[in-house]
Amino acid sequence: MAREFQRGHKAKISDLTAGTDLYVGVQIAAPGLTFDISCFGLDANEQLSDDRYFIFFNQPKSPEESIQLLGAQSGDTESFRVTLDRIPAAIQKLSFTATLDGAGQMSQIGPGYIRIVAGGEEVVRYSFTGSEFTTERAVMLGDFYLKDVWRFAAVGQGFDGGLDTLLKNFGGEVAEEEAPPAPAAAAPGFAPPAQATAPPAFGAPAAPSAPQAPQPAPSFGAPSAPTPPPAPQQPVHTAPTIAAPLAPQAPQAPVPPQAPQAPSPYGQPQQPQFGQVPGQAAPPAAPFGQQAPAPYGQPAPAPYGQQPPGSMPPGAPQGVPQGVPATGAGLEAALRPYKETATGQRWTPQNQQLMRVDLTMGGAGVLARQGSMVMYQGKVDFGYKSAGFVGRAVGNATGQEMQLMRCTGRGQVFLAEEGSHLHPIELQGDGICVSAENVLAFDESLQYEVRRVEGHGIPGGALFTMLFQGTGTVVVKTHGTPVVLPVTPTTFADCNAVVAWSAASQVIVSSQVRLRRNAYPGHSGETVNLQFRGAPGNFIVVQPYEV
């Protein structure tokens, strides 16, 4: 019986089937949309270091045929044959992806799946729907990855940029960059002008130009450049006919300047000026500091600081103010720089003050400060995390009660607090001490404990820090951009400015009280500092802020 996977689930291939010659089927469809389904063979750094292992419709198999594209069959939109024991050692991961060919979004797709079949029997299936995506144009469906043994993971991670973003994410080059420039490919070969040998007779149409040589087939991802039509042939002895008005124009004789006309009495119509239609009111006078309107029948002058309409390049939009990006004006162009950033990682900074955590990746929940959630999407549960006796002690002593909430489920949560700068710190078995006031969120998989640095003169009587150890990420918040300094025998920091330090560092409360300094009013007030000691390689993190 096939096992049903959810997004983020992983399993060893040996736990699913004893076979290594596998069938991978993908089903994805939407009305009016077409899809390109591909497989990326990646190295240990998850990069496409060998283009021969990018399997798609133009390259249906790898050199040793361990990965083969089979086509649509058995109800699948696309299918592959993967022979795991024949894959070279340099290939450590196979990523199966689907991208849109043309306009559309992944939110329009119907129910789909990626499945593994061994010996004609389906062993695992990961199902998905369009409701799990928004504006994405590509999605990573599932991965085969080598970690001691081959394993399978249901990914379901979308990308807004489509195939181009996927290729760049895997270290590949976009096909448009490899193809020759479109104008050069469409330019005709060397030939004399069509009229050099025999110009056409007066009024006769131009002779048809010689047929162009067929253009080469376009490479993948690069649409074929349209061949520009041949330039219209104009007879040598003919000239374009210009329809001129019957009345003579001003250039025949210069018109002497006329004296300004006196205004008409109040309530009576004014006599029309030269070039003005009778019965039409004269243009109003320009307000102070603005340009006067153009005379009748002439184009309006350009606003101050802009080019006149006639001097704009062909095809450029008229009336667009200077400084507008080349991509165009409008709501979409204005909001494009602030779109959600999805990188396929569990923790993703959206900007300096906003952090996005994807709960579907990693499996474990997230502990965050209560009230730090600003938005979430998907099915997310928020529960109260009791701080225990130590947490209550921290709150009573410092006034900064460490109340946490547990975030679990399948979705994305956006965290922020008072516009502070946020910094994700990933731990790989090491440890770090962070001031309790500077902790925003962290993975529940991390081991943590509260430590107390006592000292006379410290606000609240002590400085509470949290020691994090293990594998996971802790998000630290600071006022402004912090600086990381090495620990030396003479390293001191203000207790309000220090944010974090290496777990192996030793912290000592150093009193810098001097009688002469305190004998006069207005002294610096820097009486209590923290001294850090440790072996080379230890560090402290300081923010440009203190209470």
N, C-alpha and C positions, 0 to 999 in steps of 0.2 A: 504494500500500500504506500502511495506517495506521501511524503511528509510535506506539510504546508508551512512555508517559511514566511515570516514577517520581515519588514525592512530592518536591517541590522543583524539578523540571525546568521550564525556561522556554524559550520560543521565540517568534520573531516570527511573526505570522499570515501575513505575506507569504512566509515560508519554508515554511509548511505548505500554503498555497493562494493562488491569485491572486484568489479571490472574496472579496467582502465581505458577501454575503447568506448567512448561515450558519445551520445547524441545530445546536442543542445538545441532546443527549439525556442523561438521567440514569436509571440503573437502580440501585435500592436497595430491598431487601425483607428481611423477617424474619417468621417465623411469629407471627401474632397481633398484629403491630405495624403502625401506619399512620404515614405520613410526610407532612410539608408541605415541598414543594420550592419555593424562592423565589429571586429575583434582586434584589440590592440595587444600585441605581445610585448611585455615590458620587462626591463632588467631589474636588478636588485634595488635600484634607486627609483623604480617606477617611472622610467623614462623609455621612450621609443628609440633606443639606440640603434636598432636595425630596422630599416624601413621594410625589409622583406617580411616582417612579421606584423605588418598592418594588413589585415585580411578584410577585403571588401570586394565589391562587384568587379573592379578592374584588376584585382589581384586575388584570385579565389583560393589560393593555398600557399602554405609556407614551403621553403625549399625542400625539406625532408617529408612534407605532406603530413606532419603531425597535426596541423590545423587546416581544415578544408571547409569551404563554403559550399553547401549543398543546394540551396535554393528553397523555394516554398514547397512544402509538402505536409501531409498529415494534419491539415488545419493550422500549421504554423506559417506566419508571414515570412520567416527566414529560418534556416537551420544550419548547423555546423556539425562536423565530426571532429572530435578532439581525442587524440591518442596520447594520454599523459606520459606513458613510459617512453615515448619517442621525442618528447619535447627537449630541446637542447638545455644544458645546464645554465646557459646565459639567460634564458627566459624564466623569470621567477613569478610572473603574474600574467593572466589573461583577463582582460576587461572587455565585457560585451556591452556595446552601446547602441543607442538608437537616436538618430538625428532627423530633423525635419528637412525635406527637400522642397524648398519654396516657403511661402508665407504660412503662418499659423503658430499655434502655441501648444505645449504639451497638455494644457488644461482641457483641450478639446478631445483628447483621446478617450475611447471607451475602455471597458475592462480588458486588460492584457496580462501577459505572464511571461516568465522565462522558466523553462523546465529542463531537467536532466533525465534522459532515458538511457538505461543500461540493459542490453539484451532484449530489447523490445518492451521493457517494463519501465514505466515512469517511477522514479525514485524520489524526486523532490520537485516542488513547484513554488515559485514566488509570484504572487498575483499583485497587481497594482491597478489603479484607476486614475483618470484625469483629475479627480478632486484632490489628489496629493500634490499637484503641481499648479503653477500659476502662469508666469510668462516665459518659462523655460522653453528652449528650442532643441535641447539635447538632454539625454538622461543616461547615466551609467546604471545598467540593469543589474548585473551580477558579475562577480569576480571569481576566477580560480587563482589561488595564490599558494605559493610554496613556503611553508613554515615547518620545517622538519619533514612534513608530509604534505601532499596536496589537499587543499581545503576549498570549500565553496562558501561565499558570502553573498547574501541578498543586499544590494546597495540601494538602488532607487534614488540616486542623487541627481538633481537636475542642474543644467547650466543654461544661462540666458543666451550666451553667444553662439550656440550651435556647434557645428563641426569645427569651425576655426578655433573656438575656445578649447575644445577637447584636444585638438592637435597641439596647441601651445601648452596646455596643462601637462601633456605627456612628453613635452620636449620636442615635438615634431615641427615641421615647417608646413605652412599653409600652401595648398596647391597653387593659389593665385600668385604667390611670391616666386614659385619655381617656373611658372609659365612665362613665355616671352611677352613683352608688353603688347597690349591689344592693338594700338595704332600701327606698330611695326609689322605685326602679322597681317594686318589688313591692307597695307600699302601696296600698290601695284608695282611690278617690276619696271626696270628702266625702258623707256620708249620715247620717241620724239612726239611733240604735240600732234594732235589729230589733224590740225589745220595747216601744218607746215608744208605738206606736199600739194594738197589740192583744196583750197578754201571753197566752201559751198557758194553757189550762185546767190544773187540778191534775193532775199526773202525765202530761200529754200531751207528746210529744216536741216539741222546738223546731222552728219552721218553717224550711225551708231558706232559706239566704241567697240574695240576688240573684246571678245569674251575674256573674262578673268580666269586665271588658273584656279582650280578647286583648292580651298583652304584645308589645312590638316585638321583632323578631329581634335576637339578640345580635350585637355587633360581633366582629371577628376577635380571637381570643385570649382573649376574656372569656366564660366559660361563663355561660349564662343562669341568673340567680338563681332558685331554686325558689320558687314562690308559696306563702307560708305558709297553712296551712288556716285557715278562719274559726274564731274562738274558739267553743268549745262554749256553746250557749245553755242556761242553767239556769233552770228555772221559778221564778217569783217566789215562789210560796207553798209551795215545797217546800224541804226541808233535807236535807243528806246524812245517811244513817243510819249511826250509829256503833255498832259492836259492842262493848259494855262487858262486863267480866267480872261473874259473878254475885256474887262476894264484894265487899263494900264496900271502897273505896279509902281510902288514908290521908288525903286532904284532908277527909273528913267529920269527923274528930276529930284534933287534934294528938296526936302520940305523944310522951310524955315521954321525955327521954333516959334511957337505961339505964346502969347502972353496968357498968364493964368486968368481964367474966366471968373468974373465976380459971382459970388453966390446969389442965387435967386432969393427973392423975398420969401419970408416964412409962409409956407402953405402953397406956394406956386411951384410948378415943375421947372426944372432947370433945362436949358437947351443942351441937346446932346453934343458931345465933343466929337472930334474927327475919329472915325473908326468905331463909334458907339452906335448901337441900334436905337432908332428913335423909340421913345416910350420905355426904354430900359433905364433903371436908376443907375446913377453913377456909382462906381465902386466906393465903398466907405473908406474913409481915411484910416491909415494904419495907426494902431495905438502907439504910444510912446515906447521906443526901444525895439519896435518890430518893423519888418520890411513891408513896403507898400505892395498891394496886389498888382499882378501883371495886367497890362492893357488887354482889351478885348481881342480874343483870337490868338494870343501869344501864351506860351507855357509859363506857368508860375515859377518864380525864382526859387532856387533851392534854399532851405533853411540855413541859418548860420552854422558854419562848421561842417556842412555836408556837400557832396558833389551834386551838380545839377543832373536832372534825369538823363539828359542827352550824353553825359560823359560816363555813365555807368556801363560796364561791360555787357555784351549781349547775354541775355538770359538771366541777368541779376535781378532780383525783386526790387521794385521801385518803392520808395517810402520807408525802407527798413532803416532804423537809426544805426549810426556807427557803433561799433563795439559788440554787435550781436554775433555770436559764433557762426562759423560758416555752415554749420549743420542746419541753420534756419531758426526762426523764432517760433514762439508758440508754447503752449503748456508742456507738451512732451519734451521739447528741448530744454525748457527751464528746469524740469524735474529729473532729467536723465542723470545728472551728477549725484543725485541722492538716492538712487535705487538701491534696493537690498543687495548686499554682497554675499554670494554663496560660493564658497571655495571648496566644498567637500570635506572640510575639517569640522571637528566637534565645536571648537571655540573660534569665532571669527569676529574681529573688530569691525564694526560698521563705520565708525569714525573714532576720534579720540575720546568721546564721552559715552559711546554706546557699544555694548557687547552682545553678540548673538551666540547662543549655545543651542546646538542641535541634539536633542535628547534621544533621537533615533540612532545616534552613533555612540558606541562605547558601552551601551547597556546599563551602566550604573546611573543613579540619579545625581542631582546637583543640589548642594546646600547654598543658599544665598540669604543675604540680609532681608528681613521682612520689609516690604515696601519698596524694594529695589526693582521689581518687575514693572516695566512700562508698557509692554505689549507681548502677546504670544499668539501663535497660530498652530492649529492642530489639536490633538486631544492631550491636554496637559493637566495633571493633578497637582494641586498645591496643598501641602500639609504642614502643620506646625511641628517644628523640631525643638524638643525641649533642650534647654541649655544645661540642665542639671545644676548641682550645687556650685560647681566651679563657675559656670556661666553666670549664675546669680551673684556670685562674689565679684566677678568682673563688673557687672552692672552697678552694684551697690558702691563699689570703691571708686569707680571712674565716672559714673554717670552715663557711660556709653553702654547701655545694656545690650549684650550680644544675643539678640533674638534672631533665630534662623528659621527659614522655611525650606521644606524639601520639595523639589520639582521633579516629577516623574511623568512618564507617558511617552507619547509619540508626537513630537512637534518641535517647534522652535520658540525659545523664550528670549526676549530682549531685556537686558538689565542696564540700569544706570542709577546714579545717585548724585543729586545736586550739581550736575555738570562737572564732576570730577574726572580727571584723566584716568583711563583704565588701561591696565597692562597685564596680559595673560602670561603667567610664568609656568612653563611645563617642567615637571619634575620626572626624572628617569631614575628612581631609586635613591636620589640624594635628598637633602633637607634644606629648609630655609625658615628663618624666624621672621614673622611679619607683625608689626604693631596691630593690636586688635582693632583699633580705629580705622585701619587702612585695608581691612579685608572686606571684599564685596561678595565673592562667591568662590566655591571650589568644588571639585569632584568629590562625591561621597566615598569614592574608593581610596582617597588619601587618609593616612593616619594623622591625627592632629591632637594636640594638647595645649593647655594654657599655662604659660609661665609668668612668673612675677619677678620684676626687678625692683627691689625696694630701695628707697633713698630719701633722705630728708631734703625737702625743697621741691621734689617732683609734685606736680599738681595731682591731688588725690592720694599722695603718699607713696605711690608705686606706679610703675609702667608695666602694663599687661601686654604680653606678646603671645602669638600662637605659633607653635612649631609644627610645620607640615613635613611629612616624610612619605615616601612611597612613589607610586607612579600615577600621575594625573596632572591636573592644571589648577592653579589658584590664581584668581584675578585680584590684583592689587589696585587700589585707587589712590591717587595723589592729587595735590593741589599744584597744577602746573606740570612741567616736564622735569622728571627727576634726574639726578646724576648718580652714577655708580663710581665709588672710590675704593681703592685698595686699602686694606687694613695695615697700618704701620704702627710702630711703638708709640707714635705721637698723634694718633688719630682720635679726635674728639668731635662730638656732634651734639647739637641741642636736642633734648628729649622730645620736643614737639616737632622737630624737623625730620628726625630719623624715621624712615619708613620700614626698612627691612635690613637684614644682614644674614650672612652665611651662618649655618647652624653650628659650625665649629668655632666661631668667634667667641671670645670671652668678653662680657660686658661688665664694666665697673663704673659706679657712680662717682664722679669727680666733682668736688666742691671747689670753686674758684673764688671763695669769699675773701675779700681783702678789707681790712679796717679802713685804710685810707680812702678806698673807693666808696665805701658806704658812709663815710663821714661827710660827704658832700651830696647835696640833692642833685637829682638828674643823672645818676650814674647809669652805666649801660644796662644793668639788670641781668646780665649773663652770669648768674651765680652757680648754676647747676648744669653740668654737662655729663655726657656719657662717654667713657673712654673704652675703646675697642682694642683688643689684643688678639693676636692669632698668627699662625704660620703663614708664609707667603701663599697667595691664592685665595685668601679670605677677602670679603668685600662688605661694604655697607651701601645702602641706597638712601639718599637724602632728597627731600623735596624742597623747592624754593618757597617755603611757607612756614610760619610758626605762629602760635596763638599770641 
